Amino acid sequence: QVQLVESGGDLVQPGGSLRLSCAASGSIFAIYVMGWYRQAPGKQRELVANIISDGRTNYLDSVKGRFTISRDNAKNTVSLQMNSLKPEDTAVYFCHAVVGSVGYWGQGTQVTVSS
């Protein structure tokens, strides 16, 4: 089993910044992909960004240039730096990791962008 614990969600004003962090623990041999999804009320969960073990990244088009994903393979952590936040970024953000062929989810952290 793998556990993912997120932190960093908060209420922030439009244009502000937040940094989300996720730490993986448990039966980890190698994490292939780590990333962040989000789900807003009434909407489907969507991929925000992910990072492969070799450093390749993928981003949702609407966050390109504003969000940056990074990971520390030695510590099994992944972070999401979010700048220039917009009200439409409001959602519960979930950490996701793929270990072997199994995907794991964190419990989610709320990000609210509002004045």
N, C-alpha and C positions, 0 to 999 in steps of 0.2 A: 504493500500500500504506500501511496505517496500523499502527503498532506501539503496543501498550498495555503499560505497565510498572507493576506493582502493588508496593506496599510496605506494611509495617505489621503483617503477620500475626505472631502470637506465641502463647505459652502464658500464660494468665491465669486467675486464680482466679474462681470464681463471684461475681457481684456487681461484678466489675472492669470496666475500660473499655479499649477499643482504638480507634485511629483508622487506618483504611485509606486509602491514597492511590493514585491512578492517574493517570499522565501519558500523554497521547497525542502521538504524533509521526508525521511522514511526510507523505503527500499528503493534507492536510486542507484542505478548503474551508470546510465548516461541519459541525459535529457536531450532529445533530438530538437524539439521545438518548444519555445516558451513564448507566450504572447498574452495579449489583452483583448477581451471582447467587451462589448457593452450592450445593455438592454434598457431602452427607455420604455416608459409606460405605454402599453398598447402596441409596442413594436417588437419585431423579431430581434433576437440577439445577433449582433454583427461583429465581425472581426475588425478591430481597430488597428492593431499592429502585431506582427510577430517577428521573431528572430530565430534563425536556424543556428545550429551549433557551430557552423563555420562562419557565422557573422552576417549572412545574407538576411535582409529585412524586407518586409512587406508592409504597406500602409494602406489604410482606407483613403480614398482620394480626398475626402473632405478634411482630413487631418494632416495631409502632406504639407511640410513646411512649418507646421505648428507643433507637432508631437515628435518626440524622439524616443525610440526604444533602445535599451541597452541591457546587457546581461553579463553576469560574472559566472563563468562556468565552474570555477573552483568553489564558489560559495553557493551555487545553485540558486541564484537570485536573478530576477528580472525587474527592471524599472521602466517607468513611462513618464518622461518629462513632458508636461502639457503646458504650452504657452498660448497666449492670445485666445484664451478660452471664450467660447460663445454659449449663449443659452441653449443652443441645440446640442451641445456636448453633454447636457445634463442626462445622467443615466446611472445605473448600477454597473460598475466596471468589475469584470471577472478575470482573474488570472487563469491561464490555461497552460498545461504542459503535456507533452507527449513523451512517454517513457516506453521504449520498445514500440509496441503497437497500441498502447493503451493511453487514452486521454484522461486527464484529471482536471478538476475544476476547484477553484477556491470558493469561498462563501460569498464573495462580492463586497464591494465597498462603494458607498454612495458618493457621487460627484454631482453637486448642484451649482449651476452657474446662474446667478440672479443678482439683480441690484436691489 
